[in-house]
Amino acid sequence: MTVPPETIAQATEALAETVPQVTETVTEAIETVTEAVPDYIPYLQALVEYENYQTAFLLFIVVVILCYFGYKFLRIFF
């Protein structure tokens, strides 16, 4: 099945009209984000530190649980 050249031309024109609009929207979004980010840097650092604390605590709990059940399993044989 072949596509008529008129259809290809119409699709190309529609794409050519849409690309600049999308590019402008993306550029505006990037500018907005870069303006807002410096205000939140201290908060983001605090959240990352808190997240690291939570991760370490949960990892500790997992290790303790594994040791406990490993001990219970080995107690069966000895």
N, C-alpha and C positions, 0 to 999 in steps of 0.2 A: 504494500500500500504506500503510495507516495503522497506527500503533503504538498498542496498547491503553494506556489511561491507567495501568493497574496497573504495566506495565513501566516507564513513565516515572517513576512514583512510586518504584519499587524502585531504579532507577538513580540517582535524585536522593538517596535515603537512603544508598546505598552511597557516592556521591560526598561527601556531607556528613560521613560517618564518616572517609573517607580524607583529606580536606583538612587537618584539624587534625593528624593524624599526620605528614603530609609537612611541614607548617609547623613542627612541633616539631623534626623531624629537621634541617631546613634551618637553623633558629635555633641548634641545638646545634653544627652544623658551622661556622657563621659565628663563634660564640663561641670555638670551638677554634682557628680560624685566626687570629682577632685576638689571641688570647693568645700564639700561637707566633710571629707575624710579627716583633715587636720584637726577638726574640733573633737573628734571621737578617739584620737590615738591614745590618750591616757586611759580612757575607759576600756578600749580594746586590749591594752596591755594588762589591765587588772583582770579582765575576763579570761585572758589566756593563762595568767598565773593561777586563777581559781580553777580553770579547767585542768591544768596540770596537777594541781593538788587533788582534785577529784579522781583523776585517772590513777595517780599513785596510790590513793587510798583503796580504790576498787581492785587494783592489781594486788595489793597486800591481802585483801580479803580473799581473793581467788587463790593465792598461794597458801593461805592458812587452811582454806577448805580442802584443797588438794592434799595437803599434808595430813589433815585429820582423817580423810577417807583412805588415804594410802596407808596410814597407821592401822586403821580398822581392818583393811584388807590383809595386811601382812600379819596381823594378830591371829588370823584364822589358821595360818600355817605354823606359827611358832608358839 
